[in-house]
Amino acid sequence: MTTSLKLTDICDQFDRLFPQIDVHTHPSLEAVKSARSLLETAIASDAFILDCIEHELALIETSKLGSGLIPFFVQPTTGVQFSFGYWSPGASPGPHVHTAWTLTAVCRNTLNVLTYDTQTAIESGDLVIKKNIDATQGQVGFIHRVCVHEPINTSDRWTWTMHVTSPLDGQPSDEFPSDRFQFEQEQPVISDHPFSEVVRSRQRRVRLRYLRSILMTMSCERSAACLATCDRLGVKSQNHNLLITESPIKAQPYSNAQNRTYKLQRTHADLILKCKRTDTAATLLVDTPNGPEELVEMDPIAEPALQFVSQNLSFSADSLPGELSQLEQYQISETLENLGIYRSYT
């Protein structure tokens, strides 16, 4: 990469383009377009990306994750918010409205964005497609004022995006009478239910894995330090990247000693798990705000292990009962961690 812009450089420019945080006015279209050009240059800079990853890792470490985009950095002077988006194949937040300016940068892979006729959506809830945009890596799209759109990852690979948003986004205005907006919005996970901790654990793991895959493509002291942080936060094995690799990586056999050191603890002590058995499968279920959800279905031989899991808050991989090999014990344990219902610890 040829540029060396940093996050502080972008913030200096944003101070010139956007109102201060206590001034509740919208910037001009020219200002938003200038910010888009700056961001296009910035995402081609390893220095800028590493600045942002460092902030994202700090956010992950605090466990302040939830549904939607969670800012890893908020500019103190303007209130502008920076966040990353992680899109699995087929992922979409559904149609939603932005009431102020936003920038969306495609940092890796591609993203399809549908925009809808805003007036029709607000007045009747009907979604009439206005544009169908295929954004590729390095491109930055923008919204100036009120817009209804729907980003979708239509590819078979993960997509990584950066979102820069106005502090006024989401607030009603004369252009956007919120009581007339009729199409259904995505409902957030109930934050005080034990299953919410499972969702946060999944998000944390996915983010760490993807960041690790990005950092592995860099070669400098700062990227090495960020990789060390990923390791410290729990993502060490290359064989754990099953969620983000383009083709599955075959796990290597583990010794009994290694299985004893692979210890798991339930994400939330009040999380309720149950196991059910049929002639063809053993299934692990978890209690959610919407009732029981099937987490994973395995060969019936795994029933004793899943029953054991449903009854124990913590265990080591080698303690899983049944006629299982060491590798099968490890794979079941890894699956439970991938699902977010257990976390590894030492």
N, C-alpha and C positions, 0 to 999 in steps of 0.2 A: 504494500500500500504506500502511496506516495505522499499523502497528506499527514499532518501531525497536529491537527486541531484537538483541543481538549474540551472537556465539559465547561470549564471556566471561560474559555473563549466564546463558546456559544452563548453562555449566560451574559457575558459582556455585551454581545450584539443584541440579545433579547431585551436588555435594559434600554437600548436605544429604539427598539421597535414597538414595544408593548407598554401599556399603562402600568403604573405602579399598583400594587395589590389593593390599596385603599381607594383607587379610582375605578369605579364600576362602569367603565365604558368599553365598547368593542373597538379593536384596532381596525385600521383600513385594510382593504383587500390587498393593496400593495405591500403593506407590512407583513401580512400572512404569506404572501408569495415570496418575499425576501427571506422569511424564516424557513420556508420550504427549501429554498436553494441552499441555505446554510446547512440544514440538516442533511441534504443529499451529499454535500461535501463531507460532513462530519462522520457519517456512518461508513465512509471509506477509510477512516483513520483508526488504526489500532489503538492509538492513545485515547481517543474519545470512547471507543467501545470498552476499553479496559477501565476507564473512569466509571462508566455506567455499570459494568459488571461488578466492580468493587462495591458500589452502592447497593446493587441488587443482592449481593451476598450478605451484606450487613442487614438488609431487610429480611432475608431468609433466616438468618441467625436469630433474629428477634421473634420469629414465628408469627409475625403480623401479616398473615396471608388470609385471603378470603375470596369470595366470588367476585368475578370481574377483574378489571385492571387495578392493580395496587401500585401507587407511585413509589418508585425507589428514591426519587429526589423531587423536592419541591423548591423552586427558586424563591428565596426569601423576599426579594424585592418586588417581583411581579406576580408571584403565586402560580407560575406556570408549572405544570406537573409532567414528569417524565416517568414512563412505565414501559415494561416489556410485555409482549404477548407471545404465548407459546401455543401453537395450533397443531393439534394432531390431525392426521388425514381425515377430512370430512367435517372438521370442527367448525362451528359457527355459533355466535351468541344470539342469533336470530335478528329479525328486524328491530332496530331501536333508533332513537332520536338523539341528535346532538343539537344543543341550543346555542352554542358558541363555537369559535374556531377550534380546529384540531388539525394535527399533522399525523399521518401514519406512514412510517418508513418500513419497507420490506428489507430486513437485514440478511435473511437467508431464505432461499427457495422462492415461492410465488404465493400470491393471495388474490383471489377473485373477490371483487366488491360490486354488489348490486346497489344502485341508488334508486330511490323511489320518488314519485311525484309527491312533494311534501304537503302541498295544500290538500290534495285528495286524501292522503293518509291521515292528516289532522282532522279533517272534516267528517270523513266517513269510516276511517279505519281500513279502507281498501288500499292494497299495495299494487300500484301500477309502476312497472319498471321503467325508469328513465334512462339509465345507463348501465352497461355491463362491462366492468373494467377488469382486465387481467394485468395485475401489477407484478413485475418481476424484481429480482434482487437488485437493490440499489435505487429503486424508484421510491418517491415520496409523494403521496397524495395529500390533499388538503380539503377542509371544509371551512368556509368563511363565516356563515351564520347558521340558521336552522337548516338541518338536513336529516332525512331518514335514510338509513342505509343498512346493508347486511354483508359483512365480510364473511367469506367462506374459504376454507382451504380445500380446493377441489383436487389437489394433487395426492399422490400416494406417499409423500414424505412430510416430515414435520416442517413447519414454517415458523420463523422467528421474526417478530416485528417490534418496532419501537413506536410508542404513542406519546405525543406531546400535546397537552390539552390546556385550554384556557381555564382559569379558576371559576369562570362564569358558566362553564358547560354544565348542563343539568338544571340550571335555574330557569323558571318560567320568564317569559317576556311578552311584549305585545304581539310579536310574531308567533309566539308559541303559547297558546292558552292550554295549559296542561290538562284541564278538566275535559277538553274535547278530543284528547288523543286516545283512541279507542282500541287499537290493536294490543294484544296481550304482550306484556314484558316478561322476561325471564325472572322467575321468583328466586330470591336468594335462599341459601341453606339456612335453616334455623340455627342461630349461633350458639344457643345454650344446650343443644342436644349433643350427646356424646359422639354421634356420627359426624358432626361438624369437624371434630378433631381428625377424623379419618380423611375427610376432604382436604383439610389443610396439610395433612401428612403426605397425601398423594401429590398435591401441588408442589410441596417442598421438594419431594423426590424427583419429580419430573423436571423442575427448574434446575436443580443441581446437576442432573444428568445431562441436560441439554447444554448448560453452561460449560460443563466439563468437555463435551464434544467440541465446542467452539474453542476453548482454551488450548486443546490439544493441537490445534492448527497453528498456534502462535508459538514463538520462540523468543522469550525475553524474561528478564527477572520478574517483572510484574505479573506476567501470565503464569509463571512458575509459582509465585506466591498465591495467586488466586486458585491454582490447582491444589495447592496445599490446604487452602481453606475448604475447598470442596471435599477433600479427603477427611479433614477434621470434622466436617459436618455430616459425614457418613456415606459418601459416594466414592469408593476406592476402586472396586473391581471393574475392569473393562468388561467382564462378563455380565455386569449388572445393567448394561445399556440396552436392554431388550425393548424398551419403549420408544427409543429414538433411532435405532440403527435401521438401515434400509433392508438388511437381511439378518435373521436371528444369528447370534453368536452361540456356538455350542459350548455349554459349560464343561469345564474340565473336572475329572473326579477329585473328590476331596478326601483327605485322610480322616480317620476317626478323631485325631487330635484337633484338626481344623474344624470339624463339625461341633466339637465340644466348645470351641471358642466362638462359634456363631450363635450368639445369644439374642433372644428377642423378648421384648416387653410390649404388652398391649398398649396401643396408642392412648386409650382412655380407660381407666379402671372400671367405669360403669357401662362400657360397651357390651352389649349382649350378643353372643354368638350361639348358633345352634347348628347341629349337623343332622342331615336326613339321608336315608339310604334307600335306594331302589335296587332292582335287579341289575341295572346297567350302570349306576353311577352313585358316587357319594358327593353330597353337595353341602357347602358351608354357607350359612345365611347370617346376615347381620341385621339388627334392629335399626331402622331409620325413622325420621319423622313421618314418613309416609307408609310405615309398616315394614315387614320383613323384605329384605332384598337378597337375591342369590348372588353371592360373591364369586364363587368358583365351583366348577363341576369337575370331579376327578374320577379315575378308575375306582371301582368298589374296594380295591385293595387298600386304598388310602383312608377308608372309614375309621379304623382305630386311631389313626393320626389326627384326623379332623375332629373326632370326638374328644380326644385329648386336648387339642387346641382350644375347643369351645369351653373347656373346664379349667384352663390354666392361664393366668395373667402373664406368666413369663416361663420360658423354657429354653433349652439349647437344642440345636438341630439334632444332635445324636440321641436325644431323649424321646424323639417321636416313635411311638410303638407301631407294631405291625411288621409284616414281611417286606421291609423296605431296604434297599441298598443305601450306602452312604450318600451316593449321588442323589437318589430320590429324596432322602431326608433333607438334603441341602436345597433341592429344587422346590420342595413344598415350602420350606422356610422362606426362601427367596420370594416365592409367589405371595405369601402372606405379607411380606414387607412391601412388595410392589403394590399390593392392594391398599396399603395405608392402614391396615388394622393392627400391625405390629411395627415396632422400630427396633433396629439392632442397637446393642450397647455392649460395652466392654467392662 
